[in-house]
Amino acid sequence: MAPRGIRRTRRLLWRIRIPLWLAGAAAGWAIGGAAAAGTVAGVAVACLAEAAFSYRAERPGESHGRPAPGEIAAARTEAARREQRWAAGAIPSPGGWQPPSGSLPAWNWTPDDGIRPRFDRVPRWVRVCYGTPFADRYAHAWMWRHGGWDVLPPHQAPH
């Protein structure tokens, strides 16, 4: 079984393989016409493009091995601490935060510790717009102004 990073890359690249093959076939037909030579050239171009875009070298510091037991325990402790902070200190947005001018809060700007949606506080039409392309950014901002997000107060944010 392939390591997780490679599987994620393969899944992402699978989405572009069909367009690559179509572009390669079109390029082959443009080069050699509709004859057999064009089909062979198209397949060759598609194979070369796929080979060029489907390989990802391992980055420095990236490990595909299993983490050490100490790393797992530390990550679990940190996750539990983070969840405890959210459970004890989360308040409705804006919660003392002031977004920069010209930004849509909760869309292209969020507080340091992030935000969590609270759909139980917003009307149904906002929940529909939340997942609708192009309308979602305005739904996010509306939710920010009307307390539809949980945030941690600014004084609890780590620096």
C-alpha positions as CSV (number, residue, x, y, z in Angstrom):
1,M,0.0,0.0,0.0
2,A,1.3,3.4,-0.9
3,P,2.2,6.0,1.8
4,R,-0.5,8.6,2.5
5,G,1.3,11.5,0.8
6,I,1.7,9.5,-2.4
7,R,-1.9,8.3,-2.3
8,R,-3.2,11.9,-1.9
9,T,-1.0,13.0,-4.9
10,R,-2.3,10.1,-7.0
11,R,-5.9,11.0,-6.2
12,L,-5.4,14.6,-7.1
13,L,-3.6,13.7,-10.3
14,W,-6.3,11.2,-11.3
15,R,-8.6,14.2,-11.7
16,I,-6.4,15.7,-14.4
17,R,-5.5,12.5,-16.3
18,I,-8.5,12.5,-18.5
19,P,-8.0,16.1,-19.6
20,L,-4.3,15.3,-20.2
21,W,-5.1,12.4,-22.4
22,L,-7.6,14.5,-24.4
23,A,-5.1,17.3,-24.8
24,G,-2.5,14.8,-25.9
25,A,-4.8,13.2,-28.4
26,A,-5.7,16.6,-29.7
27,A,-2.1,17.6,-30.0
28,G,-1.3,14.4,-31.8
29,W,-4.2,14.9,-34.3
30,A,-2.9,18.4,-34.9
31,I,0.6,17.2,-35.5
32,G,-0.1,14.1,-37.6
33,G,-3.7,14.5,-38.8
34,A,-6.5,12.1,-38.3
35,A,-4.4,9.2,-39.6
36,A,-2.8,6.5,-37.5
37,A,0.3,8.6,-37.1
38,G,-1.8,11.3,-35.4
39,T,-3.2,8.8,-33.0
40,V,0.2,7.4,-32.2
41,A,1.6,10.9,-31.7
42,G,-1.4,11.7,-29.4
43,V,-0.8,8.7,-27.3
44,A,2.9,9.5,-27.0
45,V,2.2,13.1,-26.0
46,A,-0.4,12.0,-23.4
47,C,2.0,9.4,-22.0
48,L,4.8,12.0,-21.7
49,A,2.5,14.5,-20.1
50,E,1.3,12.0,-17.6
51,A,4.8,10.9,-16.7
52,A,5.9,14.5,-16.2
53,F,3.0,15.4,-14.0
54,S,2.5,12.2,-12.0
55,Y,5.8,12.0,-10.3
56,R,6.4,13.8,-7.0
57,A,9.7,13.7,-5.3
58,E,9.8,13.4,-1.5
59,R,10.3,16.8,0.2
60,P,13.1,17.2,2.7
61,G,11.9,16.4,6.2
62,E,8.9,14.5,4.9
63,S,8.7,11.0,6.3
64,H,6.4,8.3,5.1
65,G,7.2,6.0,8.0
66,R,5.2,5.5,11.1
67,P,5.4,8.2,13.8
68,A,7.1,7.3,17.0
69,P,4.8,6.4,20.0
70,G,6.0,9.6,21.8
71,E,4.9,11.7,18.8
72,I,1.5,10.1,18.8
73,A,1.0,10.7,22.5
74,A,2.1,14.4,22.2
75,A,-0.2,15.0,19.3
76,R,-3.2,13.5,21.2
77,T,-2.4,15.6,24.2
78,E,-2.2,18.7,22.1
79,A,-5.5,17.9,20.3
80,A,-7.2,17.3,23.7
81,R,-5.9,20.6,25.0
82,R,-7.1,22.4,21.9
83,E,-10.5,20.9,22.2
84,Q,-10.7,21.8,25.9
85,R,-9.9,25.4,25.0
86,W,-12.7,25.4,22.4
87,A,-15.2,23.8,24.7
88,A,-14.5,26.2,27.6
89,G,-13.8,29.4,25.9
90,A,-15.6,29.6,22.5
91,I,-17.9,32.6,22.1
92,P,-20.1,33.7,19.2
93,S,-18.5,35.8,16.5
94,P,-17.2,38.5,16.2
95,G,-16.2,37.9,19.8
96,G,-13.9,41.0,20.0
97,W,-12.2,40.4,16.7
98,Q,-12.0,43.2,14.2
99,P,-11.4,42.0,10.6
100,P,-9.1,44.0,8.4
101,S,-10.8,46.5,6.1
102,G,-11.6,45.1,2.6
103,S,-11.8,41.5,3.8
104,L,-14.8,39.2,4.1
105,P,-14.6,37.8,7.6
106,A,-14.8,34.0,7.8
107,W,-14.1,33.9,4.0
108,N,-10.7,35.3,3.3
109,W,-9.8,36.3,6.9
110,T,-10.2,34.3,10.1
111,P,-8.9,34.8,13.7
112,D,-5.6,33.2,14.7
113,D,-7.2,30.1,16.2
114,G,-9.7,29.6,13.4
115,I,-13.5,29.4,13.5
116,R,-16.1,26.8,13.8
117,P,-19.6,27.0,12.2
118,R,-22.7,27.0,14.4
119,F,-25.6,26.2,12.1
120,D,-28.0,26.0,15.0
121,R,-27.7,29.8,15.3
122,V,-28.5,30.8,11.7
123,P,-31.7,30.6,9.6
124,R,-32.2,27.9,7.0
125,W,-31.6,30.2,4.0
126,V,-28.1,30.9,5.3
127,R,-27.4,27.2,5.7
128,V,-28.4,26.7,2.0
129,C,-26.2,29.6,0.9
130,Y,-23.3,28.3,2.9
131,G,-22.8,25.5,0.5
132,T,-23.8,27.3,-2.7
133,P,-20.9,28.5,-5.0
134,F,-20.5,32.3,-5.2
135,A,-23.1,32.9,-2.5
136,D,-21.1,31.1,0.1
137,R,-18.7,33.9,0.7
138,Y,-21.5,36.3,1.6
139,A,-23.1,33.7,3.8
140,H,-19.8,33.3,5.7
141,A,-19.7,37.0,6.2
142,W,-23.3,37.2,7.2
143,M,-22.7,34.4,9.7
144,W,-19.7,36.3,11.1
145,R,-21.8,39.5,11.7
146,H,-24.7,37.6,13.3
147,G,-22.8,35.1,15.6
148,G,-22.9,32.1,13.3
149,W,-19.3,31.1,14.1
150,D,-17.6,30.1,17.4
151,V,-14.3,31.9,18.0
152,L,-11.8,32.1,20.8
153,P,-11.5,35.6,22.3
154,P,-8.4,37.6,21.3
155,H,-6.7,37.4,24.7
156,Q,-6.7,33.6,24.5
157,A,-5.0,33.5,21.1
158,P,-1.5,32.2,21.2
159,H,1.2,34.5,19.9
